[in-house]
Amino acid sequence: MTPHLLLLMLEVLAVGALVSVIIYLFNTWIKHRERSWMFALRQDNNKALAPLRISAYERIIVMLERTTPQSMVMRLSVSSSNAAYLHMDLTKALREEFDHNISLQMYVSDECWAKVKRAKEETGELYKVAFTRVKADSTAAEYAREILHLEATVGNSAIREAVVAVRNEMGKHF
């Protein structure tokens, strides 16, 4: 091999190494820019989502408070003539309140939403148990008293746990 050819091969190798370093640095710079753009985008999204999240937390708390047995019995027992109608009205109102606010799950964690769902299910179960403890022809007032007595006896901790979960989650974000 001639020295001239050897020198040419070294120059090509040096140029190749230089191009590789430039490509590596350019790719690193691009990745850095992408990360900074994504960070800025996330910050903008968080700024835009913050009021929506706060509103969602508020609405979930309102829903949970509206679905407490005491609140629902006070609201609905007046319009019902007997236990069967009151049971039907309570079950329907509980389902509608939850269905109306179902989209709020987008703004809370899966664990938090699971507690909200459990609160709804336990409240519905409390209504069912109370309904089995009254006679078929009982008045709405008797059924309402049984619901409140049962709640006072066994409690309905699921609603309190859901409220605490929502408050804790909000505290983490704000």
Secondary structure, 3 states (H helix, E strand, C coil): CCHHHHHHHHHHHHHHHHHHHHHHHHHHHHHHHHHHHHHHHHHHHHHHHHHHHHHHHHHHHHHHHHCCHHHHHHHHCCCCCEHHHHHHHHHHHHHHHHHHCHHHHHHCCHHHHHHHHHHHHHHHHHHHHHHHCCCCCCEHHHHHHHHHHHHHHHCCHHHHHHHHHHHHHHHHHC
